[in-house]
Amino acid sequence: MSLEASVSSVLVKPVSADCNLDCKYCFYSAKVAMLYPETKRHRMSVRVLKNLIAQFVAYSWDHTSFCWQGGEPTLIGLDFYRKVVKYQSLFGLSGQIVENSLQTNGILIDEEWAKFLARYRFLVGVSLDGPPELHDHYRKDHAGHFSYKRVMEGISWLRRYNVDFNILVLLNKRNIQRPKELYNFLISQGFRHLQFIPCVEREPEKDGLAEYSITPTEYGHFLCAVFDEWVREFPQVYVRDFDDLLTAYVVGEVPSCSFSSECGKYVVIEYNGDVYPCDFYVEPRWFLGNLVEQPLEKIFASEKFIEFSKRKGKLALECKGCPWVEYCQGGCPRHRTELGLKHNYFCPSYKIFFKHAHQHLLRLKRLVERNRLVDITGVSREQRY
């Protein structure tokens, strides 16, 4: 398979880092402030949108996936997404599958939004860090007001119109301490599709990590505790990391990029058409081109993109003899290179987790193979995130 064929989706930032919340742990706003210091308000133009959709549906003609993200992508307004589906219909080919997902804080979701998302079958990811006392600690708006109640109101509209949605939890210094309570809270709310993202960031003005960052040991124990809850309910609850790893145990391939052998499964499209290989690497060093000035097909075949995709394979020497490297594949490079480490910051987390979960995953692998639960292998769940 060629490198170009591995680009299966685009992560689009129609408002760049603009957001109606001021989350303390947001890493993306600082990147955009450095890249586009002359622009205070970022909105994708119709020209860029048309170019993006026309090029990408032609490139990935059989199965095309657009993920709309931010910042807060609903800030651009519903009319923008009406144009999205209009141009996808206009430029799409006969028999082509086109998927849309929207990652949102949920605050602007109302009845009109919910009707639209249901009609065009958008998959929605909603950011929620747990019950009010955990969620509201870091996720306030620019006036310092809490956001939990407004997020839950948005979720209620999604439910009312049967919009397919999942919950994304950013693991920080507060909620990482309460794994079972956090998991059971989410389950008690009726959420059955969950994703947990570990937070670790450098403190910009100090030589060290930001106070909201979690430690490898905390993350390892969190994974073990939540895994024990998840495995008891299998396969009724979907937790992305666990389902992805089970996929690796069953078929040897992982839907998400963190545990893949290479990067390069998606690219980031900024509001002005600038292309980057990953939202963690939106920086001058990894600028790939602008889709209005250079075709996406050429950008995907560029030497710089190939270099980025291959760099994950350069693992630390200690990874070579590790029994778990075939499953974790060294983790996300960002947790190595961005932190100035020789090995992944969360390497100890993975060792804690695999020692705890390996035999259970082998048992689930046998169960899946015996009962042919293909849904668990990622075949029909890959579109969820």
Steps between C-alpha positions, in 0.01 A plus 500: 500500500636843414539773761234710330238229545556514879350851526149395591361820649547873538471685830365842408531813715239736351548755781859403584545528879212746558285379786221610733674327791833582658613156615814526707667200335436597136820451299375612160430871556867576568603329175256704294599825672855444380402390149242769423580793732346752261157331505279516807187339356539191284229373266531267201395661174271344240795489260709288737203278589414426136864423418531273801190294431551477123860385540454255786192320369683453170811376680331252736228406258368183668481607865539863605510626859486861620548584867404858590686622806640809666519697715124478495378418146136597564607865528504526121124446496261242362486654153864404450418131554203528267756601239716205605235240421400692186854487359548141608189409303612712207855362476440148632512203267235236449523234772747701707467487879545842659513528879495810720589529866492806723703542818332761719470629855122477445414845627346633177309182418129577490196357325594634157851360526372164623251468213773573246752261655239224512385557143851480355619234744790690649683310771549743789771491764421701812773605744402427859751450781264339751244623755475877568772521763750335260385646170464861611842526663683550169218551249373855561404766247688827448299667776590225745154338496459123534402301191371163627131588502512644148685195368237267642224712345670458161520124557129491581425646154721237336311229683161644417574471127695172523830648388781248526752641748788401724671655801861619502662537841827690543683332788649767723640530851153495656295233324795258465479446877144360483494237222213280613289794613559675167420191294189413700377858478523487120323164491230629736429779251435239231823563308630186331770631264795650684846631424759594761786729392799543735609858557868590527628844403814700562468813710582778250671725751666233715730203448255224576147373448181700546318439826205331331723235339471140617786265589570167326421308819167679541405424142605135527289443811209690344506272194504190719210615717281602205595186307370286787166681481488480120588132475212404731253666263664391175380556230230738623734801543749631246822650636719602212843394629376163622301422186794612285741277689262208476495565125878470500478170690242361257600627157837667554387843386385800703239756385657795685842655440644485854557125489573475127845422364501824297347846514340657194145363514358851496601860441391829657343771284515844657234766437700655211583171326842446659578130541687336789556130572348498851331749732780447752748609233332811363822699486727650233736198500220274376311731267417285194341757270173677430227308319390805301853546365605134479283188440443276800616200300838665451517601868431141609782377277751762623832397650422691819175311557673169433772600747239579764315173445814289533651671805284307744687182413818640655439358846730513800744210543319379812185451291667230289483234767172606659225234485232768460645703212306300240182638654593854605742564208676755717184706553448849361832663394378825648546356846864441417628773271296791637617423854864453403511133603670198344200279567129566537398686815217248548718193447477411873120537473483245219719254691273527804193455285614208285627302797153541649285454188690265267338174609155660496560629146610153388179358646292764321690426180393134522143608578491732199643237266265230628188715475612702196428832671636697206370824647768475768780472245440854379335398173179686566613723785790672329287803413423584863802725548 
